[in-house]
């Protein structure tokens, strides 16, 4: 479901432009408002929807999922730490989904990659990803579980 911008809500802050991984959100030079230059190329990650502080970006549903008369709305509430999705179907049925915000504050956690040691030749030649956590690897010959890695399953999101 590609995104679109409500021009009356957008103030041209550019947060959607900065966060869009496919680089399709742009600021119109005349109106100073954001817009999706290529909806067909949208990755549907909804990063722009979630990042917009004015709820100016919405989701355009596909005809098979969200036919005429339906809508998908998102509300990001920083002070509560939640993202709420409201889906209204054509027959009037509404579904509400509430999720915790699990992203870090904008620009706060920037990795200092220059300070990290360079990978050795053995690491570069390995099939493993660089800095891959041990608990997702299968190179020790067994399937890892929460218990074998000393992790504990908790309800909700653990910080």
N, C-alpha and C positions, 0 to 999 in steps of 0.2 A: 504494500500500500504506500505509494509515494506521498511525499509531503507537499504542502502548499502553505503560503503565508497570508494571513489576514493583514492587509496593508494598514488598516485603521489601528491595529494594536501594535504593530512593529515600530520601534523607534530607531532602527538602524544601528544597534549597539555592536553587531558583528560577531556575537558569540557563536551563532550557528555557522557562520563562515569559518571561524577558527576551528571548530570541532568536526566539521563534515569530512569523513574519510575519503569520500569520492570527489571532493572539491566541486560540488555542483550548486552549493549555496553561495550566492553573490549578492552584493549590495548594488542596487540600481543607482547610477551616478546622478540621475535627474531627481528622483523622488527620495533618495537616501533611505530606502527600505530594502529589506532582504527579499530574495525570490529564488526559486528553484529553477536553474537554467535548463535542466534536462531531467524531467521527472522519470523518464524511461530508464535512466541510468542510476536511479536511487537505489542504494543498497538495502534500504528499509531497516537500518540500524536504529533509527529514531533518536540518534544522538542530538540532532538539532532540536527536536521536539522537547527532549528532556532538558536541554541546556538553556532554552529560551526563557528569560526571566519574566516575560510579559504574556506567556501563553499565546503568542502570535502565530505559532506554527501548528498546523493540524495535519491529520492524516486523511488522505483521499482513499476510500475503500475501493476494492475491486468489485465488479458487478456480481460475481458469484458469492463473495463473502459479505459485501455490504451494498446491496442494491439500492436504487433510488429511495430516498426517504430515511436512510439510516445514517448514523454518524459515529465517529470515534473521537473522543476528547481526552486530553491529558492535562493534569494539573500537578505541577511540581511545587511542593511546599517545603522550602528550605528549613523554616523554623520548626516544623514537625519532623523533618527528615524522611518525608514520604513522597512517592509518586503515585498518583491515582489515575487509573484508566477507566473511562466510562464508555461503554459500548451500547448504543441504542439501535436495536434492530427495527426493521421496517414495520413489523407487527406491533411495535410499542414496547416489547420486552427490553429491559435494561439490565446490563451486567456491569458490576463495579469491581475493579481489582485494585488493591492497595499493596504497594511494595515499598520496602525501605530503600532509601537512597544509599547506594553502596560505593559511589564514586568519591574520590578525594576532592577537597576544595581546589578550585581552579588555580593551577600554577604552583601549588604548595609543595607537592612531592615530585621534584625533578631529580631523576637519578644522576649521580655523579659518575658517569661512565668513564671519564678520564682517569679517575682515581682507582678504578677496578683493575686488577692484574690482567694482563693479556692472556688469552687461552694458550696452552702449550700445544705443540704439534700433535700430541696424542689426543688432546681434546678436539682439535680441529678435524682430525681424521676420523673421529668417532661418529657413530650413527645418532648419538644423543644430541639433544638440543643444548646449546650453551646455557649454563646455569639452570638446568632443568631440576626441579625439586626431586629429591630422592623418592618421595612417596608416590610419584606418578610413573616412575621407571619400572621396567620389568627385567632389568639386567641381572638381578640377584637370583633369578630362577623361580620366583614365586609370585603369586598375585598378592599385591599389597592391599591391606584393609585399614580402616581407621585404627583398630586396636594394635595391629602390628607396627604402625607408625607412631603410636603414642598420641593419637588424636582422639577427640571426643565429639560425638555428634550432638549438636544442640539445636533446639527449635529456633527458627528464625535465622537472623544473620548474626554471625559472631564477629566481633571486631578485635 
